[in-house]
């Protein structure tokens, strides 16, 4: 789950807001990944896969809904036996903050797809609240799969995308080679409770200030948003001194209406349609190889993420010790090493359930 208030901060102001003050402990900058180049040249990965007019892998896919047919945006990268569909968070964020995958998957020969869900910036944004329901999004993902012509693929969902990926797996597991849940617990009540635990660690005077705005439901007051951002998001959402451009663009383009309808105004106030979502007791129905990714400083309890890896039938766990909710950015080396290892182990038959990567 991610917060829409970031969308209202402009580029330079956003970067400045992410710089911690002298009274705060500044997290060490994440080290640059030091992946080794593959031993073999991925010539096949770079072969053209489009016919006719080439569009850089971009395909607009028509999605049938009870309210009509709308288009969603997708982009394919490369060719290969390992195929990954990325599901972004929000709800109603964009694929943009997942563009960092472009720096890692191609050199490993992993074919993957970026995708903006319906309601997100690069896809159609119909004005009908009946469309913003989890079960309809699941049906949308299946239509995307069919249009892309992929099967026995991996679905990777981050944050809200993790909810969507889990729901998709519970309904369409037969199409999956594997499942990756990144920075999302399988229960909104558990998520909400952990956020309350993190909130209780804030200084009392700050809590008093937050409550004065919250009792009036003045969640979009710039002062309130600034307090939440400076004291909470900079510690648990993204622990970087400056926000990377793809992340800033993604927050700028969030569909705030859809976000609040499903999630609520912010991390502290879960109040949307997802309020009671809970699949904790259904995890044992997941039979495909599954990787759970947690961040030590995440808004999701990393211990819950580890437990989830034991509740599914074939689970692995990856902890990003420097990571927050966006571990693919603030602990990139750990995140992509572990993720790539999982995908390749399933593909080559060396996967072992119960492994911590």
TIFIDO-313416 format. One record per residue (C-alpha): residue number from 1; x, y, z; residue in three letters. Coordinates in Angstrom, 1 decimal, padded with zeros to 4 digits. Layout:
N
- NUM;X;Y;Z;ALA
...
//
This chain:
357
- 1;000.0;000.0;000.0;UNK
- 2;001.4;003.4;-000.9;UNK
- 3;000.4;007.0;-000.1;UNK
- 4;-001.1;009.5;-002.5;UNK
- 5;000.1;012.6;-000.6;UNK
- 6;003.4;012.2;-002.3;UNK
- 7;001.8;013.1;-005.6;UNK
- 8;001.2;016.6;-004.5;UNK
- 9;004.9;017.4;-004.0;UNK
- 10;006.7;018.7;-007.0;UNK
- 11;010.0;017.4;-008.2;UNK
- 12;012.5;019.6;-006.5;UNK
- 13;010.4;020.0;-003.4;UNK
- 14;009.9;016.3;-003.3;UNK
- 15;013.7;015.6;-003.3;UNK
- 16;014.2;018.3;-000.7;UNK
- 17;011.5;016.8;001.5;UNK
- 18;013.2;013.4;001.4;UNK
- 19;016.4;014.8;002.8;UNK
- 20;016.4;014.1;006.5;UNK
- 21;017.0;016.9;009.0;UNK
- 22;020.0;017.1;011.3;UNK
- 23;018.0;015.7;014.3;UNK
- 24;017.2;012.6;012.4;UNK
- 25;019.6;009.7;011.7;UNK
- 26;020.2;009.6;008.0;UNK
- 27;020.1;006.1;006.6;UNK
- 28;023.2;005.0;004.8;UNK
- 29;022.9;005.2;001.0;UNK
- 30;022.1;001.8;-000.5;UNK
- 31;025.1;000.3;-002.2;UNK
- 32;025.1;000.0;-006.0;UNK
- 33;024.3;-003.6;-007.1;UNK
- 34;027.4;-005.4;-008.2;UNK
- 35;025.8;-008.1;-010.4;UNK
- 36;028.2;-010.0;-012.6;UNK
- 37;027.5;-010.1;-016.3;UNK
- 38;026.1;-013.4;-017.5;UNK
- 39;028.7;-015.8;-018.8;UNK
- 40;026.7;-016.2;-022.1;UNK
- 41;025.5;-013.4;-024.3;UNK
- 42;021.8;-013.1;-024.2;UNK
- 43;021.5;-012.8;-028.0;UNK
- 44;018.1;-014.5;-028.1;UNK
- 45;016.7;-012.1;-025.6;UNK
- 46;017.4;-009.2;-027.9;UNK
- 47;015.7;-010.8;-031.0;UNK
- 48;012.7;-008.9;-032.3;UNK
- 49;009.4;-010.2;-031.1;UNK
- 50;007.1;-007.8;-032.9;UNK
- 51;005.6;-008.0;-036.3;UNK
- 52;004.6;-005.1;-038.5;UNK
- 53;005.1;-001.6;-037.0;UNK
- 54;007.3;-002.0;-033.9;UNK
- 55;006.3;000.0;-030.8;UNK
- 56;009.0;-000.9;-028.3;UNK
- 57;007.0;-003.7;-026.9;UNK
- 58;004.0;-001.5;-025.9;UNK
- 59;000.6;-003.1;-026.4;UNK
- 60;-002.8;-001.6;-025.4;UNK
- 61;-005.0;-004.4;-024.3;UNK
- 62;-008.8;-004.2;-024.4;UNK
- 63;-010.4;-005.3;-021.1;UNK
- 64;-014.0;-006.3;-021.0;UNK
- 65;-015.9;-005.1;-017.8;UNK
- 66;-019.5;-005.0;-016.8;UNK
- 67;-019.3;-001.3;-017.6;UNK
- 68;-017.8;-001.6;-021.0;UNK
- 69;-014.5;-002.2;-022.7;UNK
- 70;-011.4;-000.2;-021.8;UNK
- 71;-007.7;-000.3;-022.7;UNK
- 72;-004.8;-001.0;-020.4;UNK
- 73;-001.2;-000.3;-021.1;UNK
- 74;001.5;-003.0;-021.2;UNK
- 75;005.1;-003.2;-022.3;UNK
- 76;007.1;-006.3;-023.0;UNK
- 77;010.9;-006.6;-022.6;UNK
- 78;012.8;-009.3;-024.4;UNK
- 79;012.3;-013.0;-024.9;UNK
- 80;013.1;-016.0;-022.7;UNK
- 81;011.8;-019.0;-020.9;UNK
- 82;011.2;-017.1;-017.6;UNK
- 83;008.3;-014.7;-018.1;UNK
- 84;007.3;-012.3;-015.3;UNK
- 85;004.2;-010.1;-015.2;UNK
- 86;004.7;-007.1;-012.8;UNK
- 87;001.7;-005.8;-010.8;UNK
- 88;002.3;-002.4;-009.3;UNK
- 89;001.0;-001.1;-006.0;UNK
- 90;-001.4;001.6;-004.9;UNK
- 91;-004.1;000.8;-005.8;UNK
- 92;-003.9;003.1;-008.8;UNK
- 93;-000.2;003.8;-008.8;UNK
- 94;001.7;003.1;-012.1;UNK
- 95;004.3;000.8;-013.5;UNK
- 96;006.9;003.7;-013.4;UNK
- 97;008.4;002.9;-010.0;UNK
- 98;009.0;-000.6;-011.2;UNK
- 99;011.2;000.6;-014.1;UNK
- 100;014.2;-000.4;-012.0;UNK
- 101;013.5;-004.0;-013.1;UNK
- 102;014.8;-002.9;-016.5;UNK
- 103;018.3;-002.6;-015.0;UNK
- 104;018.4;-006.2;-013.8;UNK
- 105;016.1;-008.6;-015.6;UNK
- 106;017.4;-008.2;-019.2;UNK
- 107;021.0;-009.1;-018.3;UNK
- 108;019.6;-012.3;-016.7;UNK
- 109;017.6;-013.2;-019.8;UNK
- 110;014.3;-012.8;-018.0;UNK
- 111;011.3;-011.7;-020.2;UNK
- 112;009.0;-009.4;-018.3;UNK
- 113;006.0;-007.1;-018.7;UNK
- 114;005.3;-003.8;-017.2;UNK
- 115;001.6;-003.0;-016.9;UNK
- 116;-000.7;-000.2;-015.7;UNK
- 117;-003.9;-001.5;-014.3;UNK
- 118;-007.2;000.0;-015.3;UNK
- 119;-007.6;003.4;-013.6;UNK
- 120;-003.9;004.0;-013.6;UNK
- 121;-002.2;006.8;-015.5;UNK
- 122;-001.2;005.1;-018.8;UNK
- 123;-004.4;003.1;-019.0;UNK
- 124;-008.0;004.2;-019.3;UNK
- 125;-009.5;005.8;-016.2;UNK
- 126;-013.2;005.4;-016.4;UNK
- 127;-015.3;007.3;-013.9;UNK
- 128;-017.3;004.5;-012.4;UNK
- 129;-016.7;003.4;-008.8;UNK
- 130;-018.2;-000.1;-009.4;UNK
- 131;-015.1;-001.0;-011.3;UNK
- 132;-012.7;-000.6;-008.4;UNK
- 133;-013.2;-004.0;-006.8;UNK
- 134;-010.6;-006.7;-006.2;UNK
- 135;-012.5;-009.4;-008.1;UNK
- 136;-012.7;-007.3;-011.2;UNK
- 137;-009.0;-006.5;-011.1;UNK
- 138;-008.3;-010.3;-010.9;UNK
- 139;-010.4;-010.8;-014.0;UNK
- 140;-008.5;-008.0;-015.7;UNK
- 141;-005.1;-009.7;-015.0;UNK
- 142;-006.4;-012.9;-016.6;UNK
- 143;-007.5;-011.0;-019.7;UNK
- 144;-004.1;-009.4;-019.8;UNK
- 145;-002.5;-012.8;-019.6;UNK
- 146;-004.6;-014.2;-022.4;UNK
- 147;-003.9;-011.2;-024.7;UNK
- 148;-000.1;-011.4;-024.1;UNK
- 149;-000.3;-015.1;-024.9;UNK
- 150;001.7;-016.2;-021.9;UNK
- 151;001.3;-019.3;-019.7;UNK
- 152;003.3;-021.0;-017.0;UNK
- 153;004.6;-017.5;-016.1;UNK
- 154;005.5;-015.7;-012.8;UNK
- 155;003.3;-013.0;-011.4;UNK
- 156;005.1;-010.5;-009.1;UNK
- 157;002.9;-008.2;-007.1;UNK
- 158;004.2;-005.4;-004.9;UNK
- 159;002.1;-003.8;-002.1;UNK
- 160;-001.5;-003.7;-003.4;UNK
- 161;-000.1;-005.7;-006.4;UNK
- 162;000.7;-008.4;-003.8;UNK
- 163;-003.0;-008.6;-002.9;UNK
- 164;-003.9;-008.8;-006.6;UNK
- 165;-001.2;-011.4;-007.3;UNK
- 166;-002.4;-013.6;-004.3;UNK
- 167;-006.0;-013.3;-005.4;UNK
- 168;-005.0;-014.2;-009.0;UNK
- 169;-003.0;-017.2;-007.8;UNK
- 170;-006.0;-018.5;-005.7;UNK
- 171;-008.2;-018.4;-008.8;UNK
- 172;-005.8;-019.1;-011.7;UNK
- 173;-003.0;-021.0;-010.2;UNK
- 174;-002.9;-023.4;-013.1;UNK
- 175;-001.4;-020.7;-015.3;UNK
- 176;001.5;-020.0;-013.0;UNK
- 177;005.0;-021.3;-012.8;UNK
- 178;005.6;-019.3;-009.6;UNK
- 179;004.4;-016.4;-007.4;UNK
- 180;006.2;-013.5;-005.9;UNK
- 181;004.6;-011.4;-003.1;UNK
- 182;006.7;-008.3;-002.5;UNK
- 183;006.2;-006.2;000.6;UNK
- 184;002.6;-007.2;001.3;UNK
- 185;001.1;-009.3;004.1;UNK
- 186;-001.9;-011.5;003.4;UNK
- 187;-004.2;-009.6;005.8;UNK
- 188;-005.2;-006.0;006.0;UNK
- 189;-006.0;-006.3;009.7;UNK
- 190;-002.5;-007.5;010.3;UNK
- 191;-001.1;-004.7;008.2;UNK
- 192;-003.2;-002.2;010.0;UNK
- 193;-002.1;-003.5;013.4;UNK
- 194;001.6;-003.3;012.5;UNK
- 195;001.2;000.3;011.3;UNK
- 196;-000.3;001.1;014.7;UNK
- 197;002.7;-000.5;016.3;UNK
- 198;005.1;001.6;014.2;UNK
- 199;003.0;004.7;014.8;UNK
- 200;003.2;004.2;018.6;UNK
- 201;007.0;004.5;018.3;UNK
- 202;006.7;008.2;017.2;UNK
- 203;007.3;010.8;019.8;UNK
- 204;004.2;011.8;021.9;UNK
- 205;004.2;015.4;020.8;UNK
- 206;004.1;014.4;017.2;UNK
- 207;001.2;012.0;017.9;UNK
- 208;-000.7;014.8;019.6;UNK
- 209;-000.2;016.9;016.5;UNK
- 210;-001.4;014.2;014.1;UNK
- 211;-004.5;013.4;016.2;UNK
- 212;-005.6;017.1;016.0;UNK
- 213;-005.8;016.8;012.2;UNK
- 214;-007.2;013.3;012.3;UNK
- 215;-010.1;014.0;014.6;UNK
- 216;-011.3;016.6;012.0;UNK
- 217;-010.5;014.2;009.2;UNK
- 218;-008.3;016.9;007.7;UNK
- 219;-006.0;014.3;006.1;UNK
- 220;-005.0;016.5;003.1;UNK
- 221;-003.9;019.5;005.2;UNK
- 222;-000.4;020.3;003.9;UNK
- 223;000.9;020.5;007.5;UNK
- 224;-000.5;017.1;008.4;UNK
- 225;000.8;015.5;005.2;UNK
- 226;004.3;017.0;005.8;UNK
- 227;004.4;015.6;009.3;UNK
- 228;003.4;012.1;008.1;UNK
- 229;005.9;012.2;005.3;UNK
- 230;008.8;013.5;007.2;UNK
- 231;008.4;011.3;010.3;UNK
- 232;007.0;008.1;008.9;UNK
- 233;007.2;007.7;005.1;UNK
- 234;010.9;008.6;005.1;UNK
- 235;011.6;005.8;007.5;UNK
- 236;009.2;003.1;006.3;UNK
- 237;008.2;003.8;002.7;UNK
- 238;011.5;004.7;001.0;UNK
- 239;014.7;005.2;002.9;UNK
- 240;016.7;007.2;000.4;UNK
- 241;017.9;010.8;000.7;UNK
- 242;016.4;011.6;-002.7;UNK
- 243;013.5;010.0;-004.5;UNK
- 244;014.5;008.4;-007.8;UNK
- 245;012.9;009.9;-010.8;UNK
- 246;010.7;006.8;-011.7;UNK
- 247;009.3;006.7;-008.1;UNK
- 248;008.6;010.5;-008.2;UNK
- 249;006.8;010.1;-011.6;UNK
- 250;004.7;007.2;-010.3;UNK
- 251;003.6;009.2;-007.2;UNK
- 252;002.9;012.2;-009.4;UNK
- 253;000.6;010.1;-011.6;UNK
- 254;-001.4;008.3;-008.8;UNK
- 255;-005.2;008.2;-009.2;UNK
- 256;-005.9;009.4;-005.7;UNK
- 257;-009.7;008.8;-006.0;UNK
- 258;-009.2;005.1;-006.7;UNK
- 259;-006.5;004.8;-004.0;UNK
- 260;-008.6;006.3;-001.3;UNK
- 261;-011.7;004.4;-002.3;UNK
- 262;-009.9;001.1;-001.8;UNK
- 263;-007.2;001.9;000.8;UNK
- 264;-008.2;005.0;002.7;UNK
- 265;-006.5;008.4;003.1;UNK
- 266;-003.1;007.1;004.2;UNK
- 267;-001.2;004.3;006.0;UNK
- 268;-002.5;005.3;009.4;UNK
- 269;-006.2;005.4;008.3;UNK
- 270;-007.1;002.2;006.4;UNK
- 271;-010.8;002.8;005.7;UNK
- 272;-011.5;001.7;002.1;UNK
- 273;-012.9;-001.4;000.4;UNK
- 274;-009.9;-003.4;001.4;UNK
- 275;-010.4;-002.8;005.1;UNK
- 276;-011.4;-006.4;005.9;UNK
- 277;-009.4;-008.2;003.2;UNK
- 278;-007.8;-011.3;004.8;UNK
- 279;-006.3;-014.3;003.0;UNK
- 280;-004.1;-015.4;005.8;UNK
- 281;-005.9;-018.7;006.3;UNK
- 282;-006.0;-019.5;002.6;UNK
- 283;-002.2;-019.4;002.0;UNK
- 284;-002.0;-023.2;002.3;UNK
- 285;-004.0;-023.4;-000.9;UNK
- 286;-001.0;-021.9;-002.9;UNK
- 287;000.8;-024.9;-004.4;UNK
- 288;003.2;-023.2;-006.9;UNK
- 289;006.7;-022.1;-005.8;UNK
- 290;006.3;-018.8;-004.0;UNK
- 291;008.7;-016.1;-002.8;UNK
- 292;007.8;-013.7;000.0;UNK
- 293;009.9;-010.5;000.1;UNK
- 294;010.0;-008.4;003.2;UNK
- 295;011.9;-005.3;004.2;UNK
- 296;013.3;-004.7;007.7;UNK
- 297;011.9;-001.2;007.9;UNK
- 298;008.7;-001.9;005.9;UNK
- 299;005.2;-000.8;006.8;UNK
- 300;004.5;-004.6;006.6;UNK
- 301;005.8;-006.8;009.4;UNK
- 302;008.8;-008.7;008.0;UNK
- 303;008.1;-011.5;010.5;UNK
- 304;004.6;-011.9;009.0;UNK
- 305;006.2;-012.1;005.5;UNK
- 306;008.5;-014.9;006.8;UNK
- 307;005.6;-016.8;008.3;UNK
- 308;003.7;-016.5;005.0;UNK
- 309;006.6;-018.3;003.3;UNK
- 310;006.0;-021.2;005.6;UNK
- 311;002.2;-021.2;005.2;UNK
- 312;002.2;-021.7;001.5;UNK
- 313;003.1;-025.2;000.3;UNK
- 314;006.3;-024.3;-001.5;UNK
- 315;007.7;-021.1;000.0;UNK
- 316;011.0;-019.2;000.1;UNK
- 317;011.7;-016.1;002.1;UNK
- 318;013.8;-013.1;001.3;UNK
- 319;014.6;-010.3;003.9;UNK
- 320;016.0;-007.0;002.7;UNK
- 321;017.9;-005.8;005.8;UNK
- 322;018.2;-002.2;004.5;UNK
- 323;014.9;-002.2;002.8;UNK
- 324;011.6;-000.4;003.5;UNK
- 325;008.3;-000.7;001.6;UNK
- 326;010.1;-000.1;-001.6;UNK
- 327;012.9;-002.5;-001.1;UNK
- 328;013.6;-002.8;-004.8;UNK
- 329;015.0;000.7;-004.5;UNK
- 330;016.6;001.1;-001.0;UNK
- 331;018.0;-002.4;-000.9;UNK
- 332;018.4;-003.2;-004.6;UNK
- 333;021.4;-005.6;-004.3;UNK
- 334;019.6;-007.9;-001.9;UNK
- 335;016.3;-007.6;-003.6;UNK
- 336;017.3;-008.5;-007.1;UNK
- 337;019.9;-011.1;-006.2;UNK
- 338;017.4;-013.0;-004.2;UNK
- 339;014.6;-012.6;-006.7;UNK
- 340;016.7;-013.7;-009.6;UNK
- 341;018.0;-016.7;-007.7;UNK
- 342;014.4;-017.8;-006.9;UNK
- 343;013.2;-017.4;-010.5;UNK
- 344;016.2;-019.4;-011.9;UNK
- 345;015.9;-022.1;-009.3;UNK
- 346;012.3;-022.8;-010.2;UNK
- 347;013.1;-022.7;-013.9;UNK
- 348;016.1;-025.1;-013.7;UNK
- 349;014.5;-027.5;-011.2;UNK
- 350;016.8;-026.7;-008.2;UNK
- 351;014.1;-024.9;-006.2;UNK
- 352;013.9;-026.1;-002.6;UNK
- 353;010.9;-025.2;-000.4;UNK
- 354;011.7;-023.7;003.0;UNK
- 355;014.8;-021.8;001.9;UNK
- 356;015.7;-018.3;003.1;UNK
- 357;017.5;-016.5;000.2;UNK
//
